[in-house]
Amino acid sequence: MLPIGEGKKLGKLFGVSYVTVWSALRYKTKSPLAEKIRQTALAKGGQIYETSKAKQL
C-alpha cells in the first residue's frame, strides 16, 4: 500500500505511466526498474501488503 497520490508521483519521478507503477507495486513485473519503483515506494512510506489466495475447487 502506498499513500494516496504517491503512485502518480512515482510515475513522474521515473518517467513511466501509472500502469507501469501499478504493475511494479503488485509484482506483475520483475525488472530492475520495477525493483527500483518498489524500493522507492517503501522509502516514501509504502507498506508491503499480502493477500491470501483462496483455493478454487
Summary of the structure (lengths in Angstrom):
residues: 57
radius of gyration: 12.3
end to end distance: 29.6
largest distance: 43.3
contacts: 129
relative contact order: 0.22
helix: 51%
strand: 0%
